[in-house]
Amino acid sequence: MEDLFASIPSSAPGRIHVGIGGWTYAPWRGGMFYPPGLVQRRELEYASRQLTAIEINGTYYGTQKPETYAKWRDETPPGFLFTAKAPKRIMASRRLAGTGAQIDDFVGGIATLGDRLGALLWQFDRGQSPTADDLAAFLELLPAQAGGRRLRHALELRDPAAFDDDLLALLRARNVALVFAGSDEHPSFADLTADFTYARLMQAQAGLAQGYPDADLDAWARRARAWAEGDDPADLPHVAELRPDRTPREVFVFFIASAKERNPAAAQALLQRLL
């Protein structure tokens, strides 16, 4: 088993970080992703050497202790990055402008990840669409740094009516990335609003070993490279005109939901295309 860990590459492909949502999922065990016999306490250690990023979903449902974040940090190799979903109790609040203390509590704890923290995801689910004024007040509460490190913030909205030029202007003014939701169910727009991009791809197919057809993975490799080089892929839907600026960007691409058992293979297949 130690030889297996030693053989896993740990370096990320430049500014592009590719991974999955979470790392604890029973169908991934026994050979689907995790090797047979791998104990559960070493799953993060293994996953973080097969992938270059993981979106932490557990933070949406409950608070983790700083010691837990420190443990996760220490189990992962240099260059690996976590992102994390903000707590549901914040995102579902009826008074977003009053969530400052909860935001600070969440950020203060997760900052323990140190240089393993890549971005924070603020996701408003269906039925949680804030007004423009409420959203502006909420974004003002998001700290620019924590623990002496700059923070990146990404916003996901699931109300089609929320996507307009005013939203883009608001996000650009605060350097908040608009999440691209690669989904048939949720609005999916790829407008550039920050110095990084964040994509959550949700169309894996159970009948495909890698979750996606080769042509789709090839296309995502091209798009990821384009984002990293400051380009703005024209083959993705946009709210407004394209805004390529040739400024290099950090890129996060996660395979989540849908046929979840296939997502690790999809992420690994995309990484191979990016090497």
C-alpha positions as CSV (number, residue, x, y, z in Angstrom):
1,M,0.0,0.0,0.0
2,E,2.8,2.4,0.8
3,D,4.3,1.8,-2.7
4,L,0.9,2.7,-4.2
5,F,0.9,6.1,-2.3
6,A,4.5,6.8,-3.4
7,S,3.6,6.3,-7.0
8,I,0.8,8.8,-7.1
9,P,1.8,12.1,-8.8
10,S,1.3,15.1,-6.5
11,S,1.9,18.1,-8.7
12,A,-1.0,20.2,-10.2
13,P,-1.1,21.1,-13.9
14,G,-0.2,24.8,-13.4
15,R,-3.1,27.0,-12.6
16,I,-5.8,24.4,-13.3
17,H,-7.2,22.4,-10.4
18,V,-9.5,19.5,-11.0
19,G,-11.4,17.3,-8.6
20,I,-14.6,16.0,-7.1
21,G,-17.1,16.9,-4.4
22,G,-16.1,15.2,-1.1
23,W,-14.1,12.1,-0.7
24,T,-16.3,9.8,1.4
25,Y,-18.6,7.8,-0.8
26,A,-19.2,4.1,-0.4
27,P,-19.4,3.2,-4.2
28,W,-15.9,4.6,-4.7
29,R,-14.5,1.8,-2.5
30,G,-13.3,-1.6,-3.5
31,G,-11.7,-0.7,-6.8
32,M,-14.2,1.9,-8.3
33,F,-11.8,4.6,-7.2
34,Y,-10.2,3.6,-3.9
35,P,-8.0,0.4,-4.1
36,P,-9.4,-2.7,-2.4
37,G,-8.3,-2.8,1.2
38,L,-7.7,0.9,1.6
39,V,-8.8,1.9,5.1
40,Q,-11.3,4.8,5.2
41,R,-9.1,7.0,7.3
42,R,-6.6,7.1,4.4
43,E,-9.1,8.0,1.7
44,L,-8.4,11.7,1.7
45,E,-4.6,10.9,1.6
46,Y,-5.2,8.8,-1.5
47,A,-7.7,11.0,-3.2
48,S,-5.5,14.1,-2.8
49,R,-2.7,12.4,-4.7
50,Q,-5.0,11.2,-7.6
51,L,-6.7,14.6,-8.0
52,T,-5.6,18.2,-7.5
53,A,-8.6,19.6,-5.7
54,I,-11.7,18.6,-3.7
55,E,-14.8,20.6,-2.9
56,I,-15.8,20.0,0.7
57,N,-19.5,19.6,0.9
58,G,-19.8,18.7,4.6
59,T,-19.3,22.3,5.6
60,Y,-22.7,23.1,4.1
61,Y,-24.4,20.8,6.6
62,G,-22.3,21.4,9.8
63,T,-19.4,23.2,11.4
64,Q,-16.0,21.5,11.5
65,K,-13.5,22.1,14.2
66,P,-10.2,23.9,13.4
67,E,-8.4,20.7,14.4
68,T,-10.3,18.8,11.7
69,Y,-9.3,21.3,9.0
70,A,-5.7,21.1,10.3
71,K,-5.8,17.3,10.0
72,W,-7.1,17.5,6.4
73,R,-4.4,20.0,5.6
74,D,-1.7,17.8,6.9
75,E,-2.9,14.7,5.0
76,T,-2.7,16.4,1.6
77,P,0.4,17.2,-0.5
78,P,1.8,20.6,-1.5
79,G,-0.1,22.1,-4.4
80,F,-3.4,20.4,-3.6
81,L,-6.3,22.7,-2.9
82,F,-9.7,22.4,-1.1
83,T,-12.7,24.6,-1.8
84,A,-15.6,24.6,0.6
85,K,-19.4,25.2,0.5
86,A,-20.6,27.8,2.9
87,P,-23.0,26.6,5.6
88,K,-26.6,26.2,4.8
89,R,-27.6,28.2,7.9
90,I,-26.0,31.2,6.2
91,M,-27.2,30.7,2.7
92,A,-30.8,30.1,3.8
93,S,-31.0,33.1,6.1
94,R,-33.9,35.5,5.6
95,R,-31.7,38.4,6.6
96,L,-28.4,38.0,4.7
97,A,-27.1,41.4,5.9
98,G,-27.2,40.0,9.5
99,T,-25.0,37.0,8.9
100,G,-21.7,38.7,9.4
101,A,-20.9,36.9,12.7
102,Q,-21.7,33.5,11.1
103,I,-19.6,34.2,8.1
104,D,-16.7,35.2,10.3
105,D,-17.1,32.1,12.4
106,F,-17.0,29.9,9.3
107,V,-14.1,31.7,7.6
108,G,-12.1,31.8,10.8
109,G,-12.3,28.0,11.2
110,I,-11.7,27.0,7.6
111,A,-8.7,29.4,7.4
112,T,-6.9,26.6,9.3
113,L,-6.5,24.9,5.9
114,G,-3.8,27.5,5.2
115,D,-2.3,27.3,1.8
116,R,-4.6,24.3,1.0
117,L,-7.6,26.6,0.9
118,G,-8.4,27.5,-2.8
119,A,-11.8,29.2,-2.7
120,L,-15.1,29.4,-0.8
121,L,-18.4,28.6,-2.6
122,W,-21.5,30.6,-1.6
123,Q,-24.4,28.7,-3.1
124,F,-28.0,29.9,-3.1
125,D,-30.3,27.0,-3.9
126,R,-33.7,27.2,-5.6
127,G,-36.0,29.4,-3.6
128,Q,-33.1,31.3,-2.0
129,S,-32.7,34.0,-4.6
130,P,-31.7,37.2,-2.9
131,T,-32.7,40.6,-4.2
132,A,-30.0,42.7,-5.8
133,D,-29.7,44.9,-2.6
134,D,-29.6,41.9,-0.3
135,L,-26.9,40.3,-2.4
136,A,-24.8,43.4,-2.5
137,A,-25.0,43.7,1.3
138,F,-24.1,40.1,1.7
139,L,-21.1,40.3,-0.6
140,E,-19.8,43.2,1.4
141,L,-19.6,40.9,4.4
142,L,-17.3,38.4,2.7
143,P,-13.7,38.9,4.0
144,A,-10.9,39.6,1.6
145,Q,-8.4,37.6,3.6
146,A,-8.1,35.3,6.6
147,G,-5.1,34.1,8.5
148,G,-2.9,36.4,6.5
149,R,-4.0,34.9,3.2
150,R,-6.1,36.2,0.4
151,L,-9.6,34.6,0.1
152,R,-11.3,33.8,-3.2
153,H,-15.1,33.7,-3.3
154,A,-17.4,32.1,-5.8
155,L,-21.1,32.6,-6.1
156,E,-23.7,30.1,-7.4
157,L,-27.3,31.1,-8.1
158,R,-30.1,28.9,-9.3
159,D,-32.8,31.4,-10.2
160,P,-32.7,32.2,-14.0
161,A,-34.1,35.7,-13.4
162,A,-31.0,36.6,-11.3
163,F,-28.6,36.6,-14.2
164,D,-28.3,40.0,-15.8
165,D,-25.7,42.8,-16.5
166,D,-26.2,44.2,-13.0
167,L,-25.3,40.9,-11.4
168,L,-22.1,40.7,-13.5
169,A,-21.2,44.3,-12.6
170,L,-21.7,43.6,-8.9
171,L,-19.5,40.4,-8.9
172,R,-16.8,42.1,-11.0
173,A,-16.6,45.0,-8.5
174,R,-15.9,42.6,-5.7
175,N,-13.8,40.0,-7.7
176,V,-16.3,37.3,-7.0
177,A,-16.4,34.4,-9.5
178,L,-19.7,33.5,-11.1
179,V,-20.0,29.7,-10.9
180,F,-20.5,27.9,-14.1
181,A,-23.0,25.1,-13.4
182,G,-22.6,22.5,-16.1
183,S,-26.1,21.2,-15.7
184,D,-29.4,20.6,-17.6
185,E,-31.2,21.5,-14.4
186,H,-29.7,24.7,-13.2
187,P,-28.8,28.0,-15.1
188,S,-25.4,27.8,-16.6
189,F,-23.5,30.9,-17.6
190,A,-19.7,31.3,-18.0
191,D,-19.2,35.1,-17.8
192,L,-15.9,36.0,-16.3
193,T,-16.3,38.1,-13.2
194,A,-13.1,37.5,-11.2
195,D,-9.4,36.6,-11.4
196,F,-10.3,32.9,-11.2
197,T,-13.0,30.7,-12.6
198,Y,-15.1,28.0,-10.9
199,A,-17.0,25.2,-12.8
200,R,-19.2,22.5,-11.3
201,L,-19.9,19.8,-13.9
202,M,-23.0,17.7,-13.3
203,Q,-23.6,15.6,-16.3
204,A,-21.7,12.4,-15.7
205,Q,-23.3,9.3,-17.2
206,A,-23.4,6.0,-15.4
207,G,-22.9,4.0,-18.6
208,L,-19.6,5.5,-19.4
209,A,-16.5,4.4,-17.5
210,Q,-15.1,8.0,-17.5
211,G,-18.5,9.5,-17.0
212,Y,-18.3,11.7,-20.1
213,P,-17.7,11.0,-23.8
214,D,-14.1,11.6,-24.9
215,A,-15.2,14.6,-27.0
216,D,-16.7,16.3,-24.0
217,L,-13.6,15.8,-21.9
218,D,-11.5,17.1,-24.8
219,A,-13.7,20.2,-24.9
220,W,-13.4,20.8,-21.2
221,A,-9.6,20.5,-21.4
222,R,-9.6,23.2,-24.1
223,R,-11.9,25.4,-22.0
224,A,-9.8,25.0,-18.8
225,R,-6.7,25.9,-20.7
226,A,-8.5,28.9,-22.3
227,W,-9.6,30.2,-18.9
228,A,-6.2,29.7,-17.4
229,E,-4.7,31.8,-20.2
230,G,-7.2,34.6,-19.8
231,D,-9.5,33.7,-22.7
232,D,-13.3,33.4,-22.6
233,P,-14.6,30.3,-24.3
234,A,-17.2,31.3,-26.9
235,D,-18.8,27.8,-26.9
236,L,-20.3,28.3,-23.4
237,P,-23.5,30.3,-22.7
238,H,-23.0,33.9,-21.5
239,V,-25.3,36.5,-20.1
240,A,-23.3,39.3,-21.8
241,E,-20.6,39.8,-24.4
242,L,-17.3,37.8,-24.1
243,R,-14.6,39.5,-22.1
244,P,-11.2,37.8,-22.9
245,D,-8.5,39.9,-21.3
246,R,-5.4,37.6,-21.6
247,T,-4.9,37.8,-17.8
248,P,-3.9,34.4,-16.5
249,R,-6.4,32.9,-14.1
250,E,-6.6,30.1,-11.5
251,V,-9.2,27.5,-12.7
252,F,-11.3,25.1,-10.6
253,V,-13.2,22.3,-12.3
254,F,-15.2,19.9,-10.2
255,F,-17.2,16.8,-11.3
256,I,-20.1,16.5,-8.9
257,A,-23.6,15.0,-8.6
258,S,-25.3,13.1,-11.4
259,A,-23.7,9.6,-11.8
260,K,-21.4,10.3,-8.8
261,E,-19.7,7.0,-8.9
262,R,-18.1,8.1,-12.2
263,N,-16.9,11.5,-11.1
264,P,-13.4,10.5,-9.9
265,A,-12.7,8.8,-13.3
266,A,-13.9,11.9,-15.1
267,A,-11.6,14.1,-13.1
268,Q,-8.6,11.8,-13.6
269,A,-9.4,11.7,-17.4
270,L,-9.5,15.5,-17.6
271,L,-6.2,15.8,-15.6
272,Q,-4.5,13.4,-18.0
273,R,-5.5,15.7,-20.9
274,L,-4.1,18.7,-19.1
275,L,-0.6,17.2,-18.3
